Amino acid sequence: MDLFLWWWEKATATIAFALQHGRIGAHLPAGAQFRVDAQTAHGRIGNGFNLRPRNSGDGQSLQGATNADAPAAFQFRTGGGNISIDSFR
């Protein structure tokens, strides 16, 4: 499952994806301001925003923000698969 946002507005929003198995990818502008709560039971989490995931058994979790007052929030969950949160200019 992929999410592409080509522009960024400072609007309040919450987006949540949950999969039993499969990859979740988000592609966001480099200047995006958001909070993220991501978890994969069997996989890895990568991102282009210098946020650090934590190892958790066979998977990883990531809780963080690009800005403490970020109006947008993402929640990503997958039982088996990788999560990527990529930035672009």
C-alpha positions in Angstrom: 0.0 0.0 0.0 1.5 3.4 -1.0 0.6 6.9 0.0 1.8 9.8 -2.1 1.4 13.5 -1.0 2.7 15.9 -3.6 2.1 19.1 -1.7 1.9 19.9 2.0 -0.6 22.1 3.8 -0.7 22.8 7.6 -4.0 21.1 8.0 -5.1 18.8 10.8 -5.3 15.3 9.6 -4.9 11.7 10.7 -4.2 8.9 8.3 -4.0 5.3 9.4 -3.1 2.1 7.5 -3.2 -1.4 8.9 -2.3 -4.6 7.0 -1.9 -8.2 8.2 0.9 -8.7 5.6 2.4 -6.3 3.2 4.5 -3.3 2.7 3.4 0.2 3.6 5.1 3.2 1.9 4.6 6.9 2.3 6.2 9.5 0.0 6.1 13.0 1.5 7.6 16.4 0.7 10.9 17.0 2.5 9.4 19.9 4.4 6.4 17.9 5.7 5.5 18.4 9.4 4.0 15.3 10.9 3.8 12.9 13.8 4.2 9.2 13.2 3.4 6.0 15.1 4.5 2.9 13.1 5.0 -0.7 13.9 5.8 -3.9 12.0 5.9 -7.3 13.8 8.2 -8.8 11.2 10.0 -6.2 9.1 12.0 -3.0 9.1 11.1 0.7 9.2 13.1 3.2 7.1 12.6 6.9 6.6 14.1 10.0 5.0 13.3 12.3 8.0 16.1 11.2 10.5 13.7 9.5 12.8 15.0 6.5 14.6 13.1 3.2 14.8 13.5 0.8 17.7 14.0 -2.9 17.4 11.1 -5.0 18.8 11.5 -8.8 18.4 11.6 -9.6 14.7 10.3 -6.2 13.8 10.6 -2.5 14.6 8.5 0.4 15.9 8.8 4.1 15.4 7.3 7.0 17.3 8.4 10.5 16.5 7.7 13.8 14.9 9.4 16.2 12.4 7.9 19.1 14.5 6.5 18.9 18.0 3.4 20.9 17.0 2.8 19.0 13.7 -0.9 19.0 12.8 -0.8 15.8 10.7 -0.4 12.3 12.2 0.2 9.0 10.5 -0.3 5.5 12.0 1.1 2.6 10.1 0.8 -1.1 11.2 1.7 -4.3 9.4 2.1 -7.8 10.8 4.6 -8.8 8.2 6.4 -6.4 5.9 8.5 -3.2 5.8 7.4 0.3 6.3 9.1 3.2 4.5 8.5 6.9 4.9 10.4 8.6 2.1 11.0 12.3 1.5 11.4 14.1 -1.8 12.1 17.6 -3.0 
